[in-house]
Amino acid sequence: MINSITTMDIIWITKAKQCHQELGFNEADEIRCEEIGDGNLNDVAQLYTHDDEGNLVRSVIVKHSLPYIKCLGPGFPCSEARTAVEYQALVKFHTLSPGSVPTPYLYDQGIHSMFMEDLRGYKVMRTELMEGAFKMSWVSDVAIHLADVHRQTHLAVIGQEALTTLAKQFENIDMVTLTKQYVFTFPFLCEGTNNRCSQEIAEHLDRIYADEQVTSTANRMLKLFLEKKECLLHGDLHTGSIMVDADHARMFDVEFACVGPASFDVGMLLANVIFEYYRHMSIETNNDEHRQFAYLMIDAGKELVSVYLEHMTAFTGLDRATYIENLVSEVAGFAGCEIIRRLVGAAHVTDLEGMPAAQVDCLGAGVRLLQAAHRIHTVDRLLVIALMLAY
């Protein structure tokens, strides 16, 4: 069903007609618009044309930034320039690792909107995993693309002057501030802004707030995120910001792109693999089938890190072995922060909704990772510590 036409629909359609060649439309096309996004930050719509039989012929996605955070409302202002940063990030990712993201077409500063490829035939990876569908090629695809971008923008490859220029281009103050607050700060404060959790998690909050090792490691990870300028990041990489088809995976929603530690992207995604492990371990119907799927998530975690490290050959310091040990330790810390913030912070994940036992198990994993991050130097040790209560 077509939504009623809005002012922004008219503006987008008008822009699409003006730029029909760049967007792949014909001049005489009757372009229609339907809002499709339920994102936390922005409006997202599909511009499309039909043939005479009503079949979809051509479609593109348009993303528009509001002057505030959409899910929180006008009381939480946020720069509309974030869409410009996202467009620049898409261009950068697409250039450095073709096929890593939707193809960016154009950006219009006057309406704070960008137009990009519609990934027709792709599905959100999180939804697929929740339903028990998985291809290891999805993980290796993302790992390779991520490593390509990290390597080609790495301090060791491009040098300090070029990295400083890149950091200025992707300064992205508002989005970095959101990450600082909603990933590293509020979830680790007992009365943190917009914190929320299930009753089952509420009974275990002292495992976070009464543990100085947990809170101090979270503070250390915040400092690392803000101060370690290493390479260009996706900035918000999780299974909900990856689209997959039969064999391939592509990242999207790169509005949090910034320069920071390479380990941040890897840790955030690995945490979401851990969510799926605990989700499927807790499902009692067809338990053996779900347990086997959970074991696949262990393999997925190992694949993510090993393939990433195989392709991310840039490093700083005296030797690569020490660099990798430190990177995996950082991955553990960032994964711990992501797990905890998704359970007690403002933005939760659907993977664990209505699954109190899985939530409590995940909380334990996040706490253990923050307690032990300083002595975790391999992905095998990371996963043993994160998942030990389920063995």
N, C-alpha and C positions, 0 to 999 in steps of 0.2 A: 504494500500500500504506500502511495506517495504521500509524504508529509505535506501539510499546508505550506505554501510559499512564504518565506521570510525575507526581510530586507537583505540579510547576508546572502541568502540564496540568489537573489537578483544580482547582487554585486559580483558574486563568484561566477555566475553564468555569463554576465556581461564581460568580465575579464577573460573567461574562457573563449568567448567569441572573438575578442580582440586579439587573443594570442593562440588562435586555433591551430596554427601550424606547429608551434612549439609543443602543444599538448596533444597533437595527433588527431585533432578533429578536422572535419571538412567545414568550409565556410558556410554551407547551407544547412548544416546539422541542426536539429532541434535538441539542444542540450538541456538535460534535466538535472535536478539536484535533490539528493536525499541525505539528511544527516544520519550518520551511522555510528558515531563515536560515543563511548561512555567513559571517556578518559577523565582522570582526576584534574587535569590542567587546562585542556583546550577543547574547542569545537572541532569536530572532524566530520567531513561530508564526502559523498561520492558524486562526481559529475559524470554523466553517462548519456549514451545515445542508444536507441533501439532501432531495429529494422522494422519493416512493415508487419512482420509476424510477431513482433514484441520481443525478439531475441536481443540480448545485450550485444552491442557491436564494439563500442569503445568506452572506456571508463578511466578516470584519473581520480586521485584522492587530493582533497584540499584540507589543509590544517590551518586553523585561525586561532591566534592567541588573544585572550581577553586581558583586561588590565588588572586581573586578580586571579587567584587560584580557583578554578571552576568548582571543585568539590567542597571548598570551604566558604566560598561566597565573597562578596565585595569587601567584607571586613578584613580580607587577607590580600592586600595588593601585591601585584607581581608584574614586572616589566613586560610589556608587549614585545620588546625586542628579542625575547627568547626564541621566537619563531625564526628570526633572522639567523641566530646562532645555530639553531637546529638545521636550517637549510645549508649553512656553510659546512656544518659537520657532515651532512649527507653527501655533499659534493666531495669533501675530503675523503670520507670512507669509500665512496664509489670510485674515486680516482686511484686511491692506493690499493684497494682490494675489490676489483669489479665483481659485482654480484653479492656483495656483503650486505647491501641495504637496497631499499627501493630506489629506482633511478629518480634523481631530483630534476624537475623540469624548469621551474622558475619561482621567484619570490617577489612579492609586491609589498614594498614597505608601507605604502599608503594605506593598505587594508590589513597589514600584519598577517598575511596569508601566504602559504607556500603550496605549490602544486607538485605532485610526485606520482610515480607509478602506482597503479592499483595492483596489488599482488593477488590477482584473481586465481583461485585454485589453491591458495595457501590457507593454512589454519594456524591459530595461535598455539604455540608449543605447549603452554601450560594446560590448555583444554585437552589436547591430545594425550598428554601424560596422565592427567587425572582419569581419563577414560581407558587407560591401559594400552595406548598405542605408542610405539617407540621405535626409532631407527637410530642406530649408533652413528650413522652418517650425519644426522642432525648435529650431534655433539662435535664431531670432528670438523664439520663445515664451520661452525661458529668458532671453534678453537683456532682454526687456520686463519680465518678472516680477522679475528681479533689480534692474533699474533702478527699478521701482516701490517695492520695499522699501528700497533704498538712498536714494532721493530722499525718501521720506516719513519716514525716520528720520535724515536728514542734519542735521548741526550747523547748517547754514545755514537749515534749515527749522524745526526744533523748538527751537533755542537751546541754550545750554550747560547750563542747569539740567535741562532734560528729558533731554538726552543723558547727563548724569551719572547720572540716575536709571535710564535704560535700561542704561547700562554696569554699574551695580550689579546690576540684575535678571539680566543675562547675563554676570556676572563669570566663571563657568565655569572656575574656576582649574585643575582637573585637565586639561581638554581643551586649554586654552590652553598649559599646560605641555607636553602631548604634542606640540602643533604646534611649540612652541619647540625641543624636543629633537629630534624626528624629521623635521622639515622643514628647520630652519635651523641646527642645531648638529651632531648626530652625523654626518650625511652629509658635512660639511665638515671632519671630523676623521679623520685617517688610520686611527686605531684607534677610531672611533666605536662606541658601544654598538649591538649587533645589526646593524651594517652587513654587507651581503653583496652580491656582484655576480658576474656571469659571468666566465669566464676572459678573454674578449675585452675586457671593460671593465677588468679588473684590469691589463691591459697598458697602459692609458691613464690610470691614476689620477693620474699626475703632472700631467696637464692641469688637474686640480682643485687638488691639494695643493701644487704647486710654483708656482702662479700667484697672486701676492698680490692682484691685481685681482679675481680670482674670489672668494677667501675674504673679502676686505674688503667686497666688494659684498654677499655673503651676510650678513655681520655687520650691514651697513647696513640690509638688508631686514628682518632680525630686529628691529632697533631700531625701524624704522618700524611693523612689525606690532604690537609691544607698546605703542608710545607714541602713535601717531596715532589718536585716538579721533574717528572721523568719522561712522560710521553702523553699523547692524546688519548683520552678515555671516552668510552661510550657514556659512562657516568651513571647509568641506571639499568644495568644489564641483568635481566632475570628471564624466566621462561615465559613471562607475559609480554616481553618486548622482543620476542623472536617469533617469526612466522616460518612454517614448515610446509613442504609438499611431500610427495612420495619419497624423495631421497634427499632434498636439500633444505637448508635453513638460511634465513636472512634476518638480520637485526633491523629494528626500527625504533621509533620513539627516542631519538638521540638528543632531545632538548637539554639534557643534563651534561652534554659534552664539555669537557674541560681538560686541562693538563694536570696530571697527578701521578700517583704511583700505579704501575702496571698491575700490581697485585689486587687493586681495588675491584676492577672489572671481574677478574677471575674469582675472587672471593664471594662477590655478590651472586654470581651465577651458580657457583658450587653450593651455596646455602640453599638455593631453590631446588637443586637436585636432592639435597638432604630432606627437604620438605616432602618430596615425592616418595622417598624411601619410607619415611614414617607414616605417610598417608596409607600406602599400600600394605604396610605391615599391620596396620590397625583394622583393616577391613576384614570382617569375619565371614561374610558370604564369599564362597569360592576361595577360601583362605589360601590354599596351596597355590592357586594361580596368582593371587596378589602377592604372596610371599616371593614367588619366583620373579615377579616384576620388580619387587623391591630390591632383590639381589642384582637385577640388571642396573638399577640406579647406582649401586656400588661400582660396577664396571664403568658406568657413564661418568662418574666422578673421576675415576682414574684416567679414563680416556681424555676428558677435558683437560686435565693438567698435563698429562704426558704429551699429547699432540700439541698443545699450546707451547710447551717448553721446547719441543722439537723444532718448531718454526720461529719462535721468538729468540733468535740467536744473539740479539744485542744485549750487552750487559755493561755495568760499571763496576769498578773495584779491581782488585788484583787478579781474581780468577773467577771463571764461570761457575764452578762448583759452589763456592761460597755465596755467590750472587743468588743461585737457585735455592740454596738452603734458606737464605734470608727472605726471598720472595715467597716461598711456601709458608714460612712462619707468618708473614704478613697476610697471606691468603687466609690462614686459619683465623687470625684476628678479625679481619673484615667479614668473613663468613659468620663468625660468632655474633658480631654486631648486627648483621642483617637478619639472622634468625631471631634474635631477641626483639628487635624493633618491629618485626612483622607479627609478633605475638602480643606486645604490650604497647606499641606506638599507635600512631594515627592511621597508618595504612597497613591493613592486613592482607593475607593472601587467601584465595578461595580454596586452595588445596586442603586446608585444615578445618574449614567451617563445619561445625557440628561434630567434631572429632576430638573430644576433650582429652582422651588418652594420648592421641598423637600429638596434641598441643603440648602436653606436659613432657612427653618424651623429647620433643623438639627443643623445649626450653632447656632441658638438661643438656642437650647437645650444644646449644649456644653457650651456656655457662661453662661447660667443660672446655670448649675451644678457647674462650677468653682466659680461663685459668691456665691453660697449658700452651698458649700460642708461642711463648718464648722458647719452648723446647720441642716444637713441632717443626721438622725440617724435611719431611717427605710426605707425599700425598697418602701413602699407605698408613702412616702413623696418624695423620689428620683424620682419616675416615675411621680408623679403629677407635680413636678417642671420641669422635662425634657420635658414633653408632654403637658404642660398647654395651649400652643397656638393652639393646635389641638382640644381642647375640645369645 
